Structure formats: structure tokens, C-alpha cells
Amino acid sequence: MALKPNRQAPQRRDIVATNQGERGIWKRILQDYGTRMVTFEIKNYDALGVGEYRQVHSYLDREYGKCGFIICRDPHQAIPKGATLEAFREFYMKQHVIVKISANTLVTILSKLRSPEKVDAASKMLESILDDHVLLYASGQTNADGSQSKKRRRRARKRSWRAEEKERSQ
């Protein structure tokens, strides 16, 4: 991981990390989206707009692949309906996935990493967030409370588990 200065604003930095793609969510991101260098755009405020999605989209090329992350202070993990959801969908239609991670979600992920028994739980949480973006937000859907239905999450997890089992058997 390394801090990457922004050319237009040297005091602002993004985080860029090399993706080894050995297993779990990172293997999926490397295989599905060709993302060897993962960009994390850090925003120290709540509401994301179209501009933030455009900024991350501008990074996604070559070794940066087709997947990037925005981390923000929004208390809700979901992408709300409106311009932000439409921005996500616009870039998804261009075959780029820009994943929003809320500060609360990041805290939960980091707390799970502290326990050696729960390291996979953090990976599964990121996998679920990516599934929400691809299965729910790409189609323009979001629940009133911003959460995905339990039934839809269960189906997405089953597909993911089946893919992992198939991969292991090969």
C-alpha cells in the first residue's frame, strides 16, 4: 500500500495497493475486473456526488483495472436513489465498478481483522458489498432503508459459494 498524491492537489492523497489476487474477494476483483492496483479514494465527508464517482472513474485504466473504491463518512452503506445512484450505474454500464464503503462499514471490517478467527468475515463482508453494487445498484434498485433484502443476499452468497466450490474442484 502507498499514498498516491493527487496531481491537482498535492496535499490530497489516495491509497493505492497492489492486489496479489490470491484468494477471496481480491482474487475476484483481479479476475473479474482486471484490477492489479486497487485505488481507494478517501473522502472526509458524508455525501458523495457525481463528481466523486467521476474522479475515481478517471483513475480506472490499465493496471488500475475496472474496480475502485470510495471511502466516505456516510453513516449508511447503501447508495441512495438519485444522482449518485445514476452516476454509479453510468460507470457500471461502461464496465467499471466503483464501490462505496461507509466509515461505519470500514470500522466493522477493521474490527473483524483484529481477530484471527474472523479474517474471512471481513473478506465476506467486502464480497457482500461488491455483490450489492453489482446485483442491486447496477439495476437501479435500493430498498427504502438502503439495505438489500435477506433473500437477495442469500442468493448472491449461494452463487459465490458455488463458484468457490467449482474453482476448488478444478
Secondary structure, DSSP 4 states (H G I P E B T S, - for coil): -EEEE-SS-TT-EEEEEE----SHHHHHHHHHH--SEEEEEE-SSS---HHHHHHHHHH-SGGGTTEEEEEE--S--SPPTTHHHHHHHHHHHTT-EEEEEEHHHHHHHHHHHTSGGGHHHHHHHHHHHHHIIIIIGGGT---TTSPPPHHHHHHHHHHHHHHHHHHHH-
